């Protein structure tokens, strides 16, 4: 039984060594999703857009929800909602596939030289590509509606990077657990619903009573959703202190997820 490095500092070297393989697998994953469809990659934008329009109708028209302290025009409400849905979509796509990721790629487990630790990364990269398409829609829509782009938009990658790192760590952890405990798939479905409604996606954090806000910030989506809207829509600079703390937390989550995956991977072959 071979020992695998559990320190996350070894992972960048793994990515560099197998980048060609990672990029090919991610491209294949992305292409396979839309292969045979007439609209192709346009579905990456249409699917979340239609979802957001439905939620906007329910919350903005039926319930007449308003975005406290910001523009509340229906068109602006759609963009605000869209940003939150895109960020949640990264989490959903990666985590929902994690429980069966190894089981669906069992042929790789038998190959001693195959770097299994890149499989969660491929899933996350695919999710980020889909999210990038969505963000392009957001940027274009904001430009059409406002005639300009916020200069703070350049900070968006800095806001998203630690979130993506945290999602990768969680994906690695759930991927490993899913090999040994098949019930984790049901728990993940529940987790996705909780993170959707316990993050300020359909409402601003300012509308939540003060005693409960701290609980919402335990959701890893909350800070990123708030900061992404701030830099992309409202023209505010990031909360650099908060971003630093979030990055530290994301590094911890990634390090823990990576270490767990590496420690348990030798048992995969016995199960699959």
C-alpha positions in Angstrom: 0.0 0.0 0.0 1.7 3.2 -1.2 1.7 6.4 0.9 0.4 9.6 -0.8 1.5 13.1 0.2 -1.1 14.7 2.5 0.3 18.2 2.6 -1.6 20.6 0.3 1.6 22.2 -0.7 2.3 19.3 -2.9 -0.9 19.9 -4.9 0.3 22.7 -7.1 3.1 20.5 -8.3 0.6 17.8 -9.1 -1.5 20.3 -11.1 1.6 21.4 -13.0 2.7 17.9 -13.7 -0.7 16.7 -15.0 -2.1 20.0 -16.4 -2.4 18.6 -19.9 -4.5 15.7 -18.6 -6.6 18.0 -16.4 -7.4 20.4 -19.2 -8.3 17.5 -21.6 -10.6 15.9 -19.0 -12.3 19.2 -18.2 -12.8 20.0 -21.9 -14.3 16.6 -22.4 -16.6 17.0 -19.4 -17.8 20.4 -20.7 -18.3 19.2 -24.2 -20.0 16.0 -23.2 -22.7 18.0 -21.4 -23.9 19.8 -24.5 -22.9 17.2 -27.1 -25.8 16.5 -29.5 -27.9 19.6 -28.4 -28.7 22.3 -31.0 -27.9 25.2 -28.7 -24.7 23.7 -27.4 -22.9 25.9 -24.9 -25.8 28.4 -24.9 -27.5 26.1 -22.4 -24.8 27.1 -19.9 -26.3 30.6 -19.9 -29.9 29.8 -20.6 -30.4 27.3 -17.8 -29.4 29.6 -14.9 -31.0 32.6 -16.6 -34.4 30.9 -16.9 -34.1 29.7 -13.3 -33.4 33.2 -12.1 -36.3 34.6 -14.1 -38.6 32.2 -12.4 -37.4 33.1 -9.0 -37.5 36.8 -9.9 -41.2 36.4 -10.9 -42.0 34.7 -7.6 -40.0 37.0 -5.3 -40.0 40.2 -7.2 -43.5 40.2 -8.8 -45.7 37.9 -6.6 -44.1 38.6 -3.2 -42.9 42.1 -4.3 -39.6 41.6 -2.6 -37.2 44.6 -2.5 -33.5 44.9 -2.2 -32.9 47.1 0.8 -30.5 50.0 0.2 -30.0 49.3 -3.5 -31.8 49.7 -6.8 -35.0 47.7 -6.7 -36.0 47.9 -10.4 -37.0 44.5 -11.7 -34.1 44.4 -14.2 -31.6 45.2 -11.5 -33.2 42.7 -9.2 -32.7 40.0 -11.8 -28.9 40.8 -12.0 -28.6 40.8 -8.2 -30.3 37.4 -8.0 -28.3 36.0 -11.0 -25.0 36.7 -9.3 -26.1 34.7 -6.2 -27.4 31.9 -8.3 -24.2 31.6 -10.3 -22.1 31.4 -7.1 -24.4 28.8 -5.6 -24.3 26.9 -8.9 -20.5 26.3 -8.6 -21.1 24.7 -5.2 -24.1 22.7 -6.5 -22.4 21.3 -9.5 -19.2 20.3 -7.7 -20.8 18.9 -4.5 -23.7 17.1 -6.3 -21.2 15.1 -8.4 -18.8 14.4 -5.7 -20.5 11.4 -4.0 -20.3 9.2 -7.1 -17.2 10.7 -8.7 -14.9 7.8 -7.9 -17.6 5.2 -8.5 -18.3 6.6 -12.0 -14.6 6.6 -12.7 -13.8 3.2 -11.2 -11.5 2.3 -14.1 -9.1 5.0 -13.0 -8.8 3.5 -9.5 -7.3 0.3 -10.8 -4.5 2.3 -12.6 -1.7 2.7 -10.1 -0.2 5.7 -11.9 -3.4 7.6 -12.4 -3.6 10.8 -10.1 -7.0 10.4 -8.6 -6.6 13.7 -6.7 -7.2 15.6 -10.0 -10.7 14.2 -10.5 -12.3 16.6 -8.0 -10.4 19.5 -9.6 -11.7 18.6 -13.0 -15.3 18.7 -11.6 -14.6 22.1 -10.0 -13.0 23.5 -13.2 -16.0 22.4 -15.2 -18.3 24.2 -12.7 -16.2 27.3 -12.9 -16.4 27.3 -16.7 -20.2 27.2 -16.5 -20.1 30.0 -14.0 -17.8 32.1 -16.2 -20.5 31.9 -19.0 -23.1 33.1 -16.5 -20.9 36.0 -15.3 -20.4 37.1 -18.9 -24.2 37.3 -19.2 -24.3 39.3 -16.0 -21.6 41.7 -17.2 -23.3 42.3 -20.6 -26.7 42.8 -19.0 -25.3 45.3 -16.5 -23.5 47.1 -19.3 -26.8 47.3 -21.3 -28.9 48.5 -18.3 -26.4 51.0 -16.9 -24.2 51.9 -19.9 -21.0 51.3 -17.9 -19.2 48.7 -16.0 -18.1 49.1 -12.4 -14.3 49.6 -12.1 -14.4 47.4 -9.0 -15.2 44.5 -11.3 -11.5 43.8 -11.5 -11.6 42.5 -7.9 -14.1 39.7 -8.8 -11.4 37.0 -9.3 -9.9 37.9 -5.9 -13.3 37.4 -4.3 -14.0 34.1 -6.1 -10.6 32.5 -5.8 -10.8 31.5 -2.0 -14.4 30.3 -2.5 -13.4 28.0 -5.3 -10.6 26.7 -3.2 -13.0 26.0 -0.4 -15.4 24.2 -2.8 -12.5 22.1 -4.0 -11.6 21.0 -0.5 -15.3 20.1 0.3 -15.5 18.3 -3.0 -12.4 16.2 -2.2 -13.9 15.3 1.2 -17.3 14.4 -0.1 -15.8 12.4 -3.0 -13.9 10.3 -0.5 -16.8 9.8 1.8 -19.0 8.9 -1.1 -16.9 5.8 -1.8 -17.5 4.3 1.6 -20.9 5.7 2.6 -23.4 5.7 -0.2 -26.0 7.6 1.8 -23.9 10.8 1.6 -25.7 11.5 -1.7 -29.0 12.1 0.1 -27.2 14.3 2.7 -25.7 16.4 -0.1 -29.2 17.1 -1.6 -30.3 18.4 1.8 -27.1 20.4 2.1 -27.6 22.1 -1.3 -31.1 23.2 -0.2 -29.8 24.5 3.1 -27.0 26.5 1.5 -29.4 28.0 -1.0 -31.8 29.5 1.5 -29.3 30.1 4.3 -27.3 32.4 2.1 -28.3 36.0 1.0 -29.2 34.9 -2.5 -32.9 35.9 -2.5 -32.5 38.6 0.1 -29.8 41.1 1.3 -27.9 40.2 4.5 -29.1 43.6 5.9 -32.7 42.2 6.0 -31.7 39.5 8.4 -32.1 40.4 12.1 -28.7 41.1 13.7 -28.7 38.0 16.1 -29.1 35.6 13.2 -26.5 37.1 10.8 -23.6 35.4 12.4 -25.2 32.0 11.7 -25.6 32.9 8.0 -21.9 33.7 7.8 -21.2 30.1 8.8 -22.5 29.3 5.3 -19.4 29.4 3.0 -21.5 31.0 0.3 -22.6 34.1 2.3 -19.4 36.1 2.3 -18.7 35.4 -1.4 -22.2 36.2 -2.5 -22.1 39.5 -0.7 -18.7 40.5 -1.9 -19.3 39.4 -5.5 -22.3 41.7 -5.7 -20.5 44.5 -4.0 -17.6 44.5 -6.6 -19.6 43.5 -9.7 -22.9 45.4 -9.3 -22.7 48.0 -6.6 -19.2 49.4 -7.3 -17.8 48.8 -3.8 -14.3 47.6 -3.0 -14.0 44.3 -1.3 -13.8 43.9 2.5 -10.1 43.1 2.4 -9.9 42.2 6.1 -12.9 39.8 5.7 -11.4 38.5 2.5 -8.2 37.7 4.3 -10.0 35.8 7.0 -12.1 34.0 4.5 -9.0 33.0 2.5 -7.4 31.6 5.6 -10.5 29.5 6.3 -10.6 28.4 2.7 -7.0 27.2 2.9 -7.8 25.2 6.0 -10.9 23.6 4.3 -8.8 22.7 1.3 -5.9 21.4 3.3 -8.3 19.2 5.4 -10.2 17.9 2.4 -7.0 17.1 0.5 -5.4 15.4 3.5 -8.5 13.3 4.0 -8.7 12.3 0.3 -5.1 11.3 0.2 -5.3 9.3 3.5 -8.4 7.3 2.3 -7.6 6.8 -1.4 -5.8 3.5 -0.8 -9.1 2.0 0.3 -11.0 3.0 -2.9 -10.0 -0.1 -4.8 -11.3 -2.4 -2.1 -14.8 -0.8 -2.4 -15.3 -0.1 -6.1 
